[in-house]
Amino acid sequence: MDYITELIKILVPALLVMYAMFLVVRNFLQKQFDQKLIEVKLKNTETTLPLRLQAYERMALLLERVSPNNMLLRLSEPSISAFEFQHLLQKEIREELNHNLSQQVYISDEGWKKTKAAVNEVVAIIQGAAEKMNEKNNAIDLAEAIFDLMIKENKEPTADALLFIKAEARQLL
C-alpha cells in the first residue's frame, strides 16, 4: 500500500504539471496561430486593396465614358447617318463594358448591378431616340434626340451608379 501511496504522491503532481504545461503550450500555439492569421490577412489586404481601388476607378471611368453627355461629344460625326451613329454608340458601349468585365470580381455585387443597369439604361435611351429617326437624319439629329429624351425623362442614366461606386470606394479608405 505504501508503494501505491508513494506512486500517487508522485503521479498526481506530475499529471498536474503536465496538464499545466499542456494549457501553456496550447495557449502559446493559439496565439502564434492568431498572429500568423493576422499577418496573412494584412498581407492579403495590402495586395487586394490596390486591386479593388483600381476596379472602382475603372468602373467610374466606364460610367463616365458611356455617359451620353461625354460619349455624344466624343464620338459625334455629323457626316454619318443617325443609324450608323447609333451602331457606333452601341459598339463603343459594348467595347467599354467588355474591357472592364473582369473588374466585377473586385467590386461588390450591388456595385456591379448598378453599373450594368446604368449601361443598359444608356443603351435603352439611345435605342429610344433612334426609333424616332429616319434615313434622312444624321448623327447630330440623333444626339439631339438623345439629349431631348434625357431632359424629358429628367435623368442622367449613369449618375446614381457613379455615386454608389464612389461611396463604396471611399469605404475602402
PEBELPE-V367421 format. One record per residue. N is the residue number from 1. RES is the residue in one letter. PHI is phi in whole degrees, -180 to 180 (* if undefined). OMEGA is omega as a letter, one per 40 degrees, with the letter a starting at -180 (* if undefined). NEAR is the number of other C-alpha atoms within 10 Angstrom. Layout:
N_RES_PHI_OMEGA_NEAR + N_RES_PHI_OMEGA_NEAR
This chain:
1_M_*_i_6 + 2_D_-63_i_7 + 3_Y_-66_a_8 + 4_I_-68_i_9 + 5_T_-63_i_10 + 6_E_-62_i_10 + 7_L_-64_i_11 + 8_I_-66_i_12 + 9_K_-61_i_11 + 10_I_-87_a_11 + 11_L_-70_a_12 + 12_V_-62_i_11 + 13_P_-64_i_11 + 14_A_-64_i_12 + 15_L_-65_i_11 + 16_L_-64_i_11 + 17_V_-66_i_12 + 18_M_-63_i_12 + 19_Y_-65_i_12 + 20_A_-63_i_12 + 21_M_-64_i_12 + 22_F_-59_i_12 + 23_L_-64_a_12 + 24_V_-66_a_12 + 25_V_-66_i_12 + 26_R_-61_i_12 + 27_N_-63_i_12 + 28_F_-61_i_12 + 29_L_-65_i_12 + 30_Q_-65_i_12 + 31_K_-65_i_12 + 32_Q_-63_i_12 + 33_F_-62_i_12 + 34_D_-61_i_12 + 35_Q_-63_i_12 + 36_K_-64_i_12 + 37_L_-62_i_12 + 38_I_-64_i_12 + 39_E_-63_i_12 + 40_V_-65_i_12 + 41_K_-64_i_12 + 42_L_-64_i_12 + 43_K_-64_i_11 + 44_N_-63_i_11 + 45_T_-64_i_13 + 46_E_-62_a_11 + 47_T_-84_a_11 + 48_T_-84_a_13 + 49_L_-58_i_14 + 50_P_-62_i_12 + 51_L_-66_i_16 + 52_R_-66_i_20 + 53_L_-62_i_18 + 54_Q_-64_i_16 + 55_A_-64_i_21 + 56_Y_-66_i_26 + 57_E_-61_a_16 + 58_R_-67_i_15 + 59_M_-67_i_26 + 60_A_-64_i_20 + 61_L_-64_i_15 + 62_L_-57_a_20 + 63_L_-64_i_26 + 64_E_-67_a_16 + 65_R_-71_i_18 + 66_V_-93_i_24 + 67_S_-61_a_19 + 68_P_-54_i_23 + 69_N_-58_a_15 + 70_N_-81_a_12 + 71_M_-67_a_16 + 72_L_-65_i_21 + 73_L_-70_a_10 + 74_R_-72_a_10 + 75_L_-105_a_13 + 76_S_-62_i_16 + 77_E_-134_a_15 + 78_P_-63_a_15 + 79_S_-79_a_11 + 80_I_-100_a_15 + 81_S_-76_i_19 + 82_A_-62_a_24 + 83_F_-69_i_20 + 84_E_-65_i_14 + 85_F_-66_i_25 + 86_Q_-59_i_20 + 87_H_-65_i_14 + 88_L_-63_i_15 + 89_L_-64_a_21 + 90_Q_-66_i_17 + 91_K_-64_i_12 + 92_E_-61_i_16 + 93_I_-65_i_22 + 94_R_-60_a_15 + 95_E_-64_i_12 + 96_E_-62_a_18 + 97_L_-67_i_19 + 98_N_-63_i_10 + 99_H_-66_a_12 + 100_N_-112_a_15 + 101_L_-58_a_12 + 102_S_-66_a_11 + 103_Q_-70_i_19 + 104_Q_-63_i_17 + 105_V_-67_a_12 + 106_Y_-98_i_17 + 107_I_-107_a_20 + 108_S_-69_i_15 + 109_D_-61_i_11 + 110_E_-65_i_13 + 111_G_-63_i_21 + 112_W_-68_i_20 + 113_K_-62_i_13 + 114_K_-66_i_18 + 115_T_-65_i_25 + 116_K_-62_i_16 + 117_A_-63_i_15 + 118_A_-65_i_22 + 119_V_-63_i_23 + 120_N_-64_i_15 + 121_E_-69_i_15 + 122_V_-63_i_24 + 123_V_-60_a_20 + 124_A_-64_i_13 + 125_I_-64_i_20 + 126_I_-62_i_24 + 127_Q_-66_i_17 + 128_G_-62_i_14 + 129_A_-71_a_22 + 130_A_-69_i_21 + 131_E_-64_a_12 + 132_K_-87_a_11 + 133_M_-92_i_17 + 134_N_-128_a_12 + 135_E_-64_a_8 + 136_K_-79_a_9 + 137_N_-78_i_16 + 138_N_-110_a_19 + 139_A_-62_i_22 + 140_I_-63_i_18 + 141_D_-63_i_19 + 142_L_-66_i_27 + 143_A_-60_i_24 + 144_E_-64_i_13 + 145_A_-65_i_20 + 146_I_-66_i_22 + 147_F_-63_i_19 + 148_D_-61_i_13 + 149_L_-65_i_16 + 150_M_-66_i_19 + 151_I_-68_a_11 + 152_K_-62_a_9 + 153_E_-86_i_10 + 154_N_52_i_9 + 155_K_-144_i_11 + 156_E_-110_a_16 + 157_P_-61_a_23 + 158_T_-100_a_25 + 159_A_-63_a_14 + 160_D_-64_i_14 + 161_A_-64_i_23 + 162_L_-65_i_22 + 163_L_-62_i_12 + 164_F_-64_a_16 + 165_I_-62_i_24 + 166_K_-63_a_16 + 167_A_-63_i_13 + 168_E_-66_i_17 + 169_A_-64_i_18 + 170_R_-66_i_11 + 171_Q_-66_i_7 + 172_L_-72_a_10 + 173_L_-89_*_7
